[in-house]
């Protein structure tokens, strides 16, 4: 009886219980004052409780009846909706068994082999189930020149035999979005693309060709560009002597990319009396809400095109850079105005900094450490605390570091990762030399510790460059970072005197990257070497730094011996042993392959253990950087590439 009473009270709402409690308290107070009301109060209170329970049960019965009626009506409405749905519907199980198809489905796909599409969807669902994912369908498929958005959620079917594999069932909705897709494509195609076109060697052309030939050459260049723009129904406007702005609709961009920007080759066909080859740099962007924003991103893309040596098109779309062309050799700029401007700006930045940290690239080479030492002397002359980061040991610089450690001055300036992270702060000037890639620097974490970053590099610019540098001296025509640093030292306002070891480090950097002054060597390269030579460089000591031990030499010889020749001009080999110095071994082996007759390009693949490195070299028309960039986009490689013609590491 007590349990029944408790259950009876549990079913009553909390609000009603409060009312009953208040009534009980009132009756108790009444009985305390007038005792004759005790029995009538008890009878009245039980009567109130019984009435409350009766009313509650009656109301509950009415609600249950209403819910049942509503459920029946909803089931009927749901069934009617399924049968008369304006969308094609199909109910099926994961094994491909079709339970039911709507009349609209049968009508829509009467003349289509729809079973093949259903089988494909079923296969995907089975894969999801095998991978323990909740099976859902949300995809677009093309059926008979129409596009459908197929959606549906699978539910598990209860089975009597629990030993059987779980089965799922779903209702798939086929929503025709053909018109929506067409409108979206039409909208995207009509969006504006903004391009910038620049004649790479305009100044040289103007200076070297005859006066009477200038109008003819420029007219031919402009006619070629205007004819190319007409094909895409675009507009080209000449904004400067060597620069054009190009505006066109996005629907023509894919065609341009498929043609590999044929205008690059057409410009090269223009003849001049001085046998100069004309080249263009093109930067195109479709990113940004306004045309001005697209122009700004196109400007950024142009910086990359020029940083990679010109003669190419760079397209910025969907947050990525795509490169086309880039076959011509970089043109040496004879003016040294930029070097002088950079030297003065760098002096000012060093003077305002609390300290200076100089960092090269991972697995540093002699150009990286040599240019770092030159910058060390540049900053030390301004009386600042300067440190050079060297976080790894490499066969390429071990001999040089040993020679450096013999001199007392350099004992405390070469620091590792932990020391560098401890010394850097927001007022530190961080100078990055011989690389511009944020993921290729010696210690990437240092880039986040300060906003005062300077970049000095000579490699062709890539898409993963350091974006927040306050000063950049990036010249793709230069032979090496050591050449650029030598020019900065030469044109600084302070009287900078290099130590012999520092001059030898810079000289060695130039020698390595030019392969002993045989590749990518211009007038300014020899001028830089001549400037360094006056410091009494010991050439014999420098050459000894490049010597390999017998074991390494035998490994390189074995790699060359096992090389395969493709198309009678491309040498390919591999270094299978796990070796932390595999990148250096591969680089030397690739160099050796180029000494073989008729070989114009070489590739050597090495095993770093957890990564793969590929070293590429070229002395012909093959641009190995473009090849290796495509490989890197498709796989997660650690790539160490270099062309002997362009020296791109």
ChimeraX attribute file (.defattr): number of C-alpha atoms within 10 A of each C-alpha:
attribute: neighborCount
match mode: 1-to-1
recipient: residues
	/A:1	6
	/A:2	7
	/A:3	8
	/A:4	9
	/A:5	9
	/A:6	10
	/A:7	11
	/A:8	13
	/A:9	15
	/A:10	11
	/A:11	11
	/A:12	14
	/A:13	10
	/A:14	11
	/A:15	8
	/A:16	14
	/A:17	15
	/A:18	11
	/A:19	11
	/A:20	16
	/A:21	11
	/A:22	12
	/A:23	14
	/A:24	15
	/A:25	12
	/A:26	12
	/A:27	18
	/A:28	17
	/A:29	11
	/A:30	15
	/A:31	17
	/A:32	11
	/A:33	9
	/A:34	10
	/A:35	10
	/A:36	11
	/A:37	14
	/A:38	15
	/A:39	11
	/A:40	11
	/A:41	17
	/A:42	15
	/A:43	10
	/A:44	13
	/A:45	16
	/A:46	11
	/A:47	11
	/A:48	14
	/A:49	16
	/A:50	13
	/A:51	11
	/A:52	16
	/A:53	15
	/A:54	12
	/A:55	11
	/A:56	15
	/A:57	13
	/A:58	11
	/A:59	12
	/A:60	12
	/A:61	11
	/A:62	10
	/A:63	12
	/A:64	11
	/A:65	12
	/A:66	12
	/A:67	12
	/A:68	11
	/A:69	12
	/A:70	12
	/A:71	12
	/A:72	12
	/A:73	12
	/A:74	12
	/A:75	12
	/A:76	12
	/A:77	12
	/A:78	13
	/A:79	12
	/A:80	11
	/A:81	11
	/A:82	18
	/A:83	15
	/A:84	14
	/A:85	16
	/A:86	15
	/A:87	17
	/A:88	23
	/A:89	24
	/A:90	22
	/A:91	17
	/A:92	20
	/A:93	19
	/A:94	22
	/A:95	14
	/A:96	17
	/A:97	13
	/A:98	14
	/A:99	12
	/A:100	12
	/A:101	17
	/A:102	18
	/A:103	17
	/A:104	17
	/A:105	19
	/A:106	15
	/A:107	10
	/A:108	14
	/A:109	14
	/A:110	10
	/A:111	9
	/A:112	12
	/A:113	11
	/A:114	15
	/A:115	12
	/A:116	10
	/A:117	14
	/A:118	16
	/A:119	15
	/A:120	11
	/A:121	17
	/A:122	19
	/A:123	15
	/A:124	15
	/A:125	22
	/A:126	18
	/A:127	12
	/A:128	14
	/A:129	17
	/A:130	10
	/A:131	10
	/A:132	9
	/A:133	11
	/A:134	13
	/A:135	22
	/A:136	17
	/A:137	20
	/A:138	12
	/A:139	12
	/A:140	15
	/A:141	15
	/A:142	13
	/A:143	14
	/A:144	11
	/A:145	7
	/A:146	12
	/A:147	19
	/A:148	18
	/A:149	17
	/A:150	19
	/A:151	16
	/A:152	19
	/A:153	14
	/A:154	19
	/A:155	15
	/A:156	14
	/A:157	12
	/A:158	10
	/A:159	11
	/A:160	7
	/A:161	8
	/A:162	8
	/A:163	7
	/A:164	8
	/A:165	8
	/A:166	13
	/A:167	16
	/A:168	19
	/A:169	21
	/A:170	21
	/A:171	20
	/A:172	23
	/A:173	21
	/A:174	22
	/A:175	16
	/A:176	19
	/A:177	16
	/A:178	15
	/A:179	11
	/A:180	11
	/A:181	14
	/A:182	12
	/A:183	12
	/A:184	12
	/A:185	13
	/A:186	13
	/A:187	12
	/A:188	13
	/A:189	15
	/A:190	14
	/A:191	16
	/A:192	21
	/A:193	26
	/A:194	27
	/A:195	28
	/A:196	25
	/A:197	22
	/A:198	23
	/A:199	20
	/A:200	22
	/A:201	20
	/A:202	16
	/A:203	12
	/A:204	14
	/A:205	19
	/A:206	15
	/A:207	10
	/A:208	13
	/A:209	16
	/A:210	13
	/A:211	10
	/A:212	8
	/A:213	12
	/A:214	16
	/A:215	12
	/A:216	12
	/A:217	18
	/A:218	16
	/A:219	11
	/A:220	15
	/A:221	18
	/A:222	16
	/A:223	12
	/A:224	15
	/A:225	19
	/A:226	16
	/A:227	12
	/A:228	18
	/A:229	17
	/A:230	12
	/A:231	10
	/A:232	17
	/A:233	12
	/A:234	17
	/A:235	15
	/A:236	19
	/A:237	13
	/A:238	14
	/A:239	10
	/A:240	9
	/A:241	11
	/A:242	15
	/A:243	18
	/A:244	20
	/A:245	20
	/A:246	22
	/A:247	21
	/A:248	20
	/A:249	18
	/A:250	20
	/A:251	18
	/A:252	16
	/A:253	19
	/A:254	10
	/A:255	12
	/A:256	15
	/A:257	15
	/A:258	10
	/A:259	11
	/A:260	16
	/A:261	18
	/A:262	14
	/A:263	20
	/A:264	22
	/A:265	17
	/A:266	15
	/A:267	20
	/A:268	16
	/A:269	12
	/A:270	16
	/A:271	13
	/A:272	17
	/A:273	9
	/A:274	10
	/A:275	9
	/A:276	15
	/A:277	14
	/A:278	24
	/A:279	24
	/A:280	26
	/A:281	26
	/A:282	32
	/A:283	29
	/A:284	29
	/A:285	30
	/A:286	25
	/A:287	20
	/A:288	15
	/A:289	10
	/A:290	11
	/A:291	17
	/A:292	11
	/A:293	15
	/A:294	21
	/A:295	24
	/A:296	17
	/A:297	23
	/A:298	27
	/A:299	19
	/A:300	16
	/A:301	26
	/A:302	27
	/A:303	17
	/A:304	23
	/A:305	27
	/A:306	26
	/A:307	20
	/A:308	24
	/A:309	25
	/A:310	30
	/A:311	27
	/A:312	26
	/A:313	30
	/A:314	29
	/A:315	24
	/A:316	24
	/A:317	15
	/A:318	9
	/A:319	8
	/A:320	11
	/A:321	18
	/A:322	14
	/A:323	22
	/A:324	20
	/A:325	20
	/A:326	24
	/A:327	19
	/A:328	18
	/A:329	17
	/A:330	23
	/A:331	16
	/A:332	19
	/A:333	17
	/A:334	10
	/A:335	9
	/A:336	12
	/A:337	10
	/A:338	14
	/A:339	21
	/A:340	18
	/A:341	14
	/A:342	19
	/A:343	22
	/A:344	16
	/A:345	13
	/A:346	20
	/A:347	18
	/A:348	12
	/A:349	18
	/A:350	24
	/A:351	15
	/A:352	12
	/A:353	16
	/A:354	15
	/A:355	20
	/A:356	26
	/A:357	25
	/A:358	25
	/A:359	29
	/A:360	30
	/A:361	24
	/A:362	19
	/A:363	22
	/A:364	23
	/A:365	22
	/A:366	27
	/A:367	27
	/A:368	27
	/A:369	30
	/A:370	30
	/A:371	33
	/A:372	30
	/A:373	28
	/A:374	25
	/A:375	25
	/A:376	23
	/A:377	18
	/A:378	28
	/A:379	25
	/A:380	16
	/A:381	15
	/A:382	15
	/A:383	12
	/A:384	17
	/A:385	15
	/A:386	22
	/A:387	26
	/A:388	23
	/A:389	21
	/A:390	26
	/A:391	21
	/A:392	13
	/A:393	15
	/A:394	19
	/A:395	19
	/A:396	20
	/A:397	21
	/A:398	16
	/A:399	16
	/A:400	23
	/A:401	18
	/A:402	11
	/A:403	13
	/A:404	17
	/A:405	13
	/A:406	10
	/A:407	10
	/A:408	8
	/A:409	9
	/A:410	14
	/A:411	11
	/A:412	11
	/A:413	16
	/A:414	19
	/A:415	17
	/A:416	16
	/A:417	15
	/A:418	10
	/A:419	13
	/A:420	22
	/A:421	14
	/A:422	8
	/A:423	13
	/A:424	19
	/A:425	18
	/A:426	13
	/A:427	15
	/A:428	22
	/A:429	25
	/A:430	27
	/A:431	25
	/A:432	28
	/A:433	29
	/A:434	28
	/A:435	28
	/A:436	28
	/A:437	20
	/A:438	17
	/A:439	15
	/A:440	18
	/A:441	22
	/A:442	22
	/A:443	21
	/A:444	15
	/A:445	14
	/A:446	19
	/A:447	19
	/A:448	10
	/A:449	15
	/A:450	15
	/A:451	17
	/A:452	21
	/A:453	23
	/A:454	21
	/A:455	22
	/A:456	24
	/A:457	29
	/A:458	29
	/A:459	26
	/A:460	24
	/A:461	22
	/A:462	17
	/A:463	17
	/A:464	13
	/A:465	15
	/A:466	19
	/A:467	11
	/A:468	12
	/A:469	17
	/A:470	11
	/A:471	16
	/A:472	18
	/A:473	20
	/A:474	24
	/A:475	25
	/A:476	26
	/A:477	24
	/A:478	27
	/A:479	31
	/A:480	30
	/A:481	29
	/A:482	37
	/A:483	26
	/A:484	27
	/A:485	26
	/A:486	25
	/A:487	21
	/A:488	25
	/A:489	22
	/A:490	20
	/A:491	19
	/A:492	19
	/A:493	12
	/A:494	14
	/A:495	12
	/A:496	17
	/A:497	14
	/A:498	18
	/A:499	15
	/A:500	15
	/A:501	21
	/A:502	24
	/A:503	27
	/A:504	26
	/A:505	28
	/A:506	29
	/A:507	27
	/A:508	28
	/A:509	26
	/A:510	30
	/A:511	25
	/A:512	17
	/A:513	28
	/A:514	22
	/A:515	16
	/A:516	13
	/A:517	16
	/A:518	12
	/A:519	17
	/A:520	22
	/A:521	22
	/A:522	18
	/A:523	10
	/A:524	19
	/A:525	24
	/A:526	14
	/A:527	14
	/A:528	20
	/A:529	21
	/A:530	12
	/A:531	15
	/A:532	22
	/A:533	16
	/A:534	10
	/A:535	16
	/A:536	12
	/A:537	19
	/A:538	13
	/A:539	12
	/A:540	8
	/A:541	13
	/A:542	19
	/A:543	13
	/A:544	11
	/A:545	20
	/A:546	18
	/A:547	13
	/A:548	14
	/A:549	9
	/A:550	9
	/A:551	9
	/A:552	14
	/A:553	15
	/A:554	12
	/A:555	16
	/A:556	22
	/A:557	15
	/A:558	15
	/A:559	23
	/A:560	24
	/A:561	11
	/A:562	13
	/A:563	19
	/A:564	14
	/A:565	16
	/A:566	12
	/A:567	8
	/A:568	11
	/A:569	15
	/A:570	20
	/A:571	25
	/A:572	19
	/A:573	22
	/A:574	20
	/A:575	24
	/A:576	13
	/A:577	12
	/A:578	14
	/A:579	14
	/A:580	17
	/A:581	16
	/A:582	23
	/A:583	26
	/A:584	21
	/A:585	24
	/A:586	29
	/A:587	25
	/A:588	20
	/A:589	29
	/A:590	32
	/A:591	25
	/A:592	16
	/A:593	27
	/A:594	21
	/A:595	10
	/A:596	12
	/A:597	9
	/A:598	12
	/A:599	19
	/A:600	20
	/A:601	26
	/A:602	29
	/A:603	27
	/A:604	28
	/A:605	25
	/A:606	27
	/A:607	20
	/A:608	18
	/A:609	13
	/A:610	9
	/A:611	13
	/A:612	17
	/A:613	22
	/A:614	24
	/A:615	28
	/A:616	31
	/A:617	33
	/A:618	24
	/A:619	17
	/A:620	16
	/A:621	13
	/A:622	19
	/A:623	24
	/A:624	25
	/A:625	24
	/A:626	15
	/A:627	12
	/A:628	20
	/A:629	15
	/A:630	12
	/A:631	14
	/A:632	13
	/A:633	9
	/A:634	9
	/A:635	8
	/A:636	10
	/A:637	15
	/A:638	15
	/A:639	21
	/A:640	21
	/A:641	24
	/A:642	25
	/A:643	24
	/A:644	26
	/A:645	22
	/A:646	30
	/A:647	25
	/A:648	24
	/A:649	20
